[in-house]
Amino acid sequence: MTRFERAFITGASSGIGRAIALKLAGRGTLVVVTARRRELLDELVAEIEGAGGRALAAELDVRDTDWVRREMERLDGEVGGFDLVLANAGVGRAVHATRLDWDAVSDVVDVNFRGALATLVAGKGLMLPRGRGTLAAVSSLAGTRGMATSGAYSASKAGLQAFLETLEIDLGQSGLKVVDIQPGFVRTPMTDNQKFPMPFLVEVDTAAEHCLRGLEAGKSVISFPWQLAWPTRTLGRYLPRTLWRLLSRMSTPS
Ligand SMILES: NC(=O)c1ccc[n+]([C@@H]2O[C@H](COP(=O)([O-])OP(=O)(O)OC[C@H]3O[C@@H](n4cnc5c(N)ncnc54)[C@H](OP(=O)(O)O)[C@@H]3O)[C@@H](O)[C@H]2O)c1
């Protein structure tokens, strides 16, 4: 069972990142929480400290990949070395392809793909010389196939999953652990205004518990809830394209 001493988390001002930070802090981890909304991070730090935990906040926009590297190096030195880096920051909103514009697509790619990869690469740079640590990212079950109305989102998460798989292969002998977290639907501000059906929606606290249990158990892939993860990762992945297209169109408003 792995216990984490010092964790770095992106996208910790809200939703899954915030819930994981609270749980880690409750288990004794010093958590460095980052995002753009400083006031929410300060509230989170106060909540953690109020409960007897340890936390530090830093403003960070993961679209600025130089900033990500500089800030992670600075904070790693300040706290004495991260043993968990979690690339969690993400954006996503359903937009039918007929109404898609480039700004929306590039923002999703910049945050979910480039931002996550920048976080993982910077984390790898810090941990590799020490020969230990866990590099984790929150992708999504939506990365398994092209999801209706979520083209950029699905693509960004599929790319992230491929990158994590390669990291796991290449870093296999290095002492570093690589973890791909693939949630189904979780009730957070990201899903609050979604109009499409969200089967087996889980509460954010339950999602964070799944993540933590998987990380502590040393899993490579953490996917949940099983009612959605199992069919998506088995049947869904291998369903013929024509059938997938038909089912997707039937279940999605245009
Ligand atoms: N909710 C779901 O059903 C679900 C399912 C599968 C995967 N996921 C993934 O889980 C992760 C967390 O999502 P969530 O549901 O918890 O959403 P959320 O509540 O909207 O949280 C998203 C977090 O990302 C941060 N963020 C967004 N843009 C950023 C940027 N440019 N730089 C730094 N931080 C940024 C936000 O903070 P600021 O706005 O303060 O920067 C916020 O803390 C995402 O990667 C998402 O794709 C979610």
The ligand as an ORCA input file, in Angstrom:
! r2SCAN-3c Opt
* xyz 0 1
  N     -16.815     15.242    -14.185
  C     -16.769     14.186    -14.987
  O     -17.805     13.527    -15.287
  C     -15.442     13.713    -15.528
  C     -15.402     12.456    -16.146
  C     -14.195     11.987    -16.646
  C     -13.055     12.776    -16.529
  N     -13.118     13.997    -15.930
  C     -11.894     14.766    -15.847
  O     -11.623     15.077    -14.496
  C     -10.845     16.270    -14.417
  C     -11.478     17.201    -13.419
  O     -12.755     17.589    -13.906
  P     -13.975     17.983    -12.958
  O     -15.141     17.200    -13.392
  O     -13.546     17.936    -11.534
  O     -14.251     19.482    -13.458
  P     -14.284     20.880    -12.711
  O     -14.987     20.791    -11.411
  O     -14.770     21.842    -13.738
  O     -12.737     21.151    -12.409
  C     -11.836     21.438    -13.424
  C     -10.559     21.960    -12.790
  O      -9.618     22.237    -13.836
  C      -9.090     23.517    -13.627
  N      -8.686     24.145    -14.868
  C      -9.429     24.396    -15.971
  N      -8.693     25.062    -16.877
  C      -7.459     25.226    -16.341
  C      -6.267     25.834    -16.776
  N      -6.188     26.431    -17.975
  N      -5.181     25.804    -15.961
  C      -5.258     25.214    -14.753
  N      -6.357     24.634    -14.258
  C      -7.449     24.639    -15.063
  C     -10.202     24.304    -12.931
  O      -9.646     25.343    -12.149
  P      -9.614     26.903    -12.528
  O     -10.830     27.190    -13.344
  O      -9.608     27.572    -11.191
  O      -8.337     27.081    -13.258
  C     -10.786     23.244    -12.013
  O     -10.078     23.195    -10.816
  C     -10.800     16.822    -15.843
  O      -9.580     16.480    -16.475
  C     -11.961     16.137    -16.534
  O     -11.788     16.064    -17.928
  C     -14.276     14.490    -15.426
*
